[in-house]
Amino acid sequence: MKLISWNVNGLRANVKKGFYEIFDSFDADIFAIQETKLQTGQIELELAGTYYDYWSDAVKKGYSGTAVFTKVMPLSVQHHLGLEPSDAVVKGLQGVPELDHEGRMCALEFDKFYFVNCYTPNAQDGLARIDLRLTWGAAFTRFVSDLDKHKPVVICGDLNVAHNEIDLKNYKSNRGNAGFSDEERLDFNQLLEAGFIDSFRYLNPDLSGAYSWWSFRGNARANNTGWRIDYFLVSDRLKDAIVSASIYPEALGSDHCPVGLELNEALL
């Protein structure tokens, strides 16, 4: 089973930069995208093969958004974590439910597993949104942990954090910045401690220079000055089903590149 995830940084713009060619070349069983930046119905895709498509849109136009394309129809689909003000990690935090209106998750239930596509909120410059970011992280970990009680879970998407120093080029100068703050890294640890495995690091524990996002500034992509912030995580009991975990930096069209996971269906 071949699974692909890609932050397309605006699907309508990406379609003009080779999205169809890249999508078709993978011939994935499930293809997840983040940061669609559109509302359902604003684009008509002409995909090779037959796919069922499921969209989670942000209320704010041109912002965020996720979608999943799958060859097999899911049993059910969820679009929200069900955030409540009581989820706040900082006393007095207001407006927590707004994160559930940003189209950040699309979770599909299949016969043998759940597939969860996630676009984690960015903590923003100066960690201006760190409280909301951590609120989302805690609620997301609870959500996937609850799913895991029923079936194993495959999580993918732009999780907006480089977990360890090996996961970004300039780790010293970025320590404490959005995407590499102690708070966000601890939040990622809690997701792993809940019983999930970073599939790429599981197979490549010491591989450096493997990144999935590059700034548009300073020839970052040409110099491979990047970050690995796009992931496939799986429930611990699926680790023996992992055949390969890949990053595809040659695929252009976005500031992110696709990442992939291949699973042995017989072991699901």
C-alpha positions in Angstrom: 0.0 0.0 0.0 1.5 3.3 -1.1 0.7 6.5 0.8 1.8 10.0 0.0 1.5 13.3 1.9 2.3 16.8 0.5 1.8 20.3 1.7 1.0 21.9 -1.6 1.1 25.5 -0.4 -2.0 26.4 -2.4 -3.6 23.8 -4.6 -4.7 26.1 -7.4 -1.2 27.5 -7.7 0.4 24.1 -7.5 -1.8 22.8 -10.3 0.0 25.3 -12.5 3.4 24.0 -11.4 3.0 20.3 -12.1 0.7 18.9 -9.5 -1.0 16.5 -11.9 2.2 15.0 -13.2 3.5 14.5 -9.6 0.2 13.1 -8.4 -0.1 10.7 -11.3 3.5 9.5 -11.1 3.0 8.3 -7.6 -0.1 6.3 -8.3 -0.7 6.2 -4.6 -3.5 4.3 -2.9 -4.0 7.3 -0.6 -2.7 10.8 -1.4 -3.1 13.5 1.3 -2.5 17.2 0.9 -2.3 20.1 3.3 -2.6 23.9 2.9 -5.1 23.6 0.0 -6.1 27.3 0.5 -9.5 26.9 -1.1 -13.1 26.0 -0.4 -14.8 22.8 -1.8 -16.0 23.5 -5.3 -13.4 26.1 -6.1 -11.4 23.6 -8.2 -12.2 20.7 -10.4 -9.3 18.2 -10.5 -8.7 15.9 -13.4 -6.9 13.0 -11.7 -5.7 9.8 -13.4 -7.5 6.8 -12.0 -10.5 6.7 -9.8 -10.3 8.4 -6.4 -12.8 9.3 -3.7 -12.0 12.8 -2.4 -12.6 14.3 1.0 -12.0 17.9 1.9 -11.7 19.9 5.2 -11.9 23.6 4.5 -11.1 26.6 6.6 -14.0 29.0 7.2 -11.5 31.8 6.2 -11.1 31.8 2.5 -7.7 31.1 0.9 -6.4 29.7 4.2 -5.2 26.4 5.5 -7.3 23.3 4.4 -6.6 19.6 4.0 -7.8 16.9 1.6 -7.5 13.2 1.1 -7.8 11.2 -2.2 -8.3 7.5 -1.8 -8.8 4.6 -4.2 -10.9 2.8 -1.5 -14.0 4.4 -0.1 -13.7 4.9 3.7 -16.2 3.6 6.2 -16.4 7.1 7.8 -14.8 10.5 7.8 -14.2 13.1 10.5 -13.2 16.7 10.0 -12.9 18.1 13.5 -11.1 17.3 16.8 -14.1 18.6 18.8 -12.1 21.3 20.6 -13.6 23.0 23.6 -12.5 25.9 25.7 -11.6 23.4 28.5 -8.8 22.1 26.2 -6.8 25.3 26.9 -3.3 24.6 28.1 -2.9 28.1 29.4 -5.4 29.5 32.0 -7.5 32.2 30.5 -6.9 31.2 26.8 -10.0 32.2 24.8 -11.3 31.1 21.4 -9.9 27.6 21.4 -12.7 26.2 19.2 -11.6 28.4 16.3 -8.9 25.9 15.5 -11.6 23.4 14.5 -12.7 25.9 11.8 -9.4 26.0 10.0 -9.7 22.8 8.0 -6.7 21.2 9.7 -7.7 17.6 9.8 -9.3 15.0 7.7 -9.6 11.5 9.3 -10.7 8.5 7.4 -11.7 5.1 8.8 -10.9 2.0 6.8 -11.5 -1.6 7.5 -8.2 -2.3 9.2 -6.9 1.2 10.2 -7.5 4.9 10.5 -5.8 7.4 8.2 -5.4 10.9 9.7 -4.2 13.8 7.6 -3.1 16.8 9.7 -1.9 20.4 9.1 -0.7 21.5 12.5 -0.9 25.2 13.3 2.3 27.2 13.1 3.5 28.8 16.3 4.4 31.9 14.3 7.2 34.4 14.7 8.1 35.0 18.3 5.9 32.0 19.3 3.0 34.4 19.1 0.5 31.5 18.7 2.3 29.0 20.9 -0.7 28.6 23.3 -3.1 27.7 20.5 -0.4 25.5 18.9 0.0 23.5 22.1 -3.7 23.3 22.7 -4.1 21.8 19.2 -1.2 19.4 19.9 -2.7 18.1 23.1 -6.1 17.6 21.6 -4.7 16.0 18.5 -2.7 13.5 20.6 -5.8 12.7 22.6 -7.9 12.3 19.4 -5.5 9.8 17.7 -4.9 8.0 20.9 -8.7 7.4 21.2 -8.7 6.1 17.6 -5.8 3.8 18.4 -7.9 2.0 21.0 -10.1 0.7 18.2 -7.8 0.3 15.2 -4.2 1.1 14.4 -3.6 4.7 13.1 -1.6 6.1 10.3 -0.9 9.9 10.8 0.5 12.1 8.0 1.0 15.7 7.3 2.8 18.9 7.9 3.2 18.8 11.7 5.2 22.1 11.7 8.0 20.9 14.0 11.5 19.5 13.5 11.7 17.0 16.3 15.5 16.7 16.8 18.6 18.6 15.8 19.2 16.1 12.9 15.9 17.2 11.4 17.0 20.7 10.4 20.2 22.2 9.0 20.7 25.2 11.2 19.5 23.8 14.5 21.7 26.1 16.7 20.5 29.4 15.3 16.9 28.1 15.3 16.7 26.9 18.8 13.6 28.4 20.4 12.1 29.6 17.1 8.7 28.5 15.8 9.1 24.9 14.6 12.0 24.2 16.9 11.0 25.5 20.3 11.3 23.3 23.4 7.5 23.4 23.8 6.8 22.1 20.3 9.4 19.4 20.5 8.0 18.2 23.8 4.5 18.2 22.3 5.9 15.9 19.5 7.5 13.7 22.2 4.1 13.3 23.8 2.6 12.1 20.5 5.4 9.5 20.3 5.0 8.5 23.9 1.3 7.9 23.2 2.3 5.0 21.1 3.2 6.3 17.6 6.4 5.8 15.6 8.1 8.3 13.2 8.4 5.9 10.3 11.2 7.8 8.5 13.4 7.9 11.7 12.5 4.3 12.5 14.1 3.2 9.2 16.8 6.0 9.0 17.8 6.8 12.6 21.1 8.6 11.7 20.4 10.0 8.2 21.1 13.7 8.1 20.3 16.2 5.3 16.9 14.7 4.8 14.4 17.6 4.7 10.9 18.3 3.5 10.6 22.1 3.7 12.8 24.9 2.6 12.4 28.7 2.9 11.9 30.6 -0.3 14.7 32.9 0.9 18.5 32.6 0.4 18.5 29.7 -2.1 17.6 27.5 0.8 16.4 24.6 -1.4 19.4 24.7 -3.7 21.7 24.7 -0.7 19.5 22.1 1.1 19.2 24.4 4.1 15.9 22.7 5.2 13.7 21.3 7.8 12.0 17.9 8.1 8.5 18.9 9.3 6.4 16.6 7.2 5.8 13.1 8.6 4.2 9.7 8.5 3.6 8.3 12.0 2.1 4.9 12.7 0.8 3.1 15.7 3.6 1.1 17.3 1.9 -2.2 16.4 2.2 -1.3 12.7 6.0 -1.0 12.7 6.5 -4.5 11.2 4.3 -3.5 8.3 6.6 -0.6 7.3 8.2 -1.4 4.0 9.7 2.0 3.2 9.5 5.7 4.3 10.6 8.2 1.7 11.1 11.9 1.1 10.9 13.2 -2.5 12.9 16.6 -2.7 13.0 16.4 -6.5 9.2 17.1 -6.6 8.8 20.8 -7.0 5.8 23.1 -7.0 5.7 24.0 -3.3 8.1 25.0 -0.5 7.5 21.5 0.8 8.1 18.2 -1.0 6.0 15.1 -0.8 6.8 12.4 1.8 5.7 8.7 1.4 5.1 5.5 3.3 4.7 2.0 2.0 3.0 -0.6 4.1 2.6 -4.3 3.7 -1.1 -4.8 3.6 -0.9 -8.4 4.8 0.5 -7.1 8.1 -2.1 -4.5 8.8 
